[in-house]
Amino acid sequence: MKPSPDKGRDRSPERPHPVRREGPLPAERVPLILEVLPGADYALLDSGNGEKLEQYGPYRIVRPEGQAIWQPALPRKEWQSADAIFTGDTDEEGMGRWRFPKAPLGETWPLRHDGIDYLGRFTSFRHVGVFPEQASHWDHMAGLIAAAKRPVKVLNLFGYTAIASLVAARAGAEVTHVDASRKAIGWARENQEVARLSDRPIRWIVEDAMKFAEREARRGNSYDIILLDPPAYGRGPKGEVWQLFEDLPRLADICRSIVSPQPLAVVLTAYSIRASFFAIHALMRDTFAGMGGTVESGELVIREKSAGRALSTSLFSRWVAR
Ligand SMILES: C[S@@+](CC[C@H](N)C(=O)[O-])C[C@H]1O[C@@H](n2cnc3c(N)ncnc32)[C@H](O)[C@@H]1O
């Protein structure tokens, strides 16, 4: 067999590698550690011994946390007062299980971010329907939208339960929200109602993120802000396979081609990957070569209330036009 001309992994003809962009690299700011502090709506109360104790609105929740290799700072009775505990035990479908030690709880409960109401949700994947560490990005984005003083279009790819879309819509943006899962879009639309933002322009699209972005490029549509929160591995509604290491370079490149003539930012977060933020930093700088601006990269962390330890949740890299 002939060796692959690009030395790397073979690519199928439909998913070619992007061509490296020419031009000076954007300025850089690394490392940038964005912290979420304990607040009234959400707080990381304590962590340790492979678990974390969090307050989500009215409920205290215990979940596994592999990085918490230290010991809890709060007494045991604080942990024992939890309303919900996610255990590694699985049900018939092989999913993890929630236990409710005090009283059975419904699937959803009211939560709020900065005055925006939405629903927390006990999902079988340990998640609770929100990633509170992303509040740093939401605030940054809302600031960009307000400062633009003009109509702003936001594209939220892999949008999940839509808290970012709601923050953008409330700040006055016109939002296009894309997710492969009909169920997740259902939750997202429910959140729009709970947030009383039903009159705001949010387009809900069940679609493979890559396919949607490619189509927008062909149609010549563009966006001022693009949010990208891809999982390490996922599937589109028609079984399209998403693999972050394989597919992110191409998706980032398409995002570059669909930013508007007066763009504001492209914000990428990455969870659960074996990489440093320098990897996505280098990719974003290369991708936005010739566009000016700055690429800022680092980690999203949550500051713990009990002993002030920082819990890292994810990597991010964002290109900010000015
Ligand atoms: C949970 S969010 C991402 C959160 C976080 N980045 C993580 O990995 O835990 C991932 C979302 O991407 C969606 N998704 C997965 N593959 C997709 C694809 N190919 N196109 C569009 N959305 C996809 C999922 O339905 C889900 O709502």
The ligand as an ORCA input file, in Angstrom:
! r2SCAN-3c Opt
* xyz 0 1
  C     -22.989     17.404     26.337
  S     -22.512     18.535     25.087
  C     -20.879     18.784     25.303
  C     -20.471     18.894     26.710
  C     -19.041     18.681     26.949
  N     -18.252     19.249     25.876
  C     -18.726     17.214     27.120
  O     -18.066     16.624     26.264
  O     -19.101     16.672     28.142
  C     -22.330     17.551     23.710
  C     -23.524     17.745     22.807
  O     -23.071     17.495     21.493
  C     -24.101     16.805     20.817
  N     -23.475     16.112     19.697
  C     -22.717     14.993     19.704
  N     -22.294     14.694     18.441
  C     -22.799     15.655     17.620
  C     -22.716     15.912     16.226
  N     -22.056     15.106     15.405
  N     -23.328     17.024     15.756
  C     -24.019     17.848     16.569
  N     -24.141     17.644     17.897
  C     -23.548     16.566     18.424
  C     -24.746     15.923     21.867
  O     -26.078     15.594     21.502
  C     -24.661     16.795     23.112
  O     -25.839     17.526     23.315
*
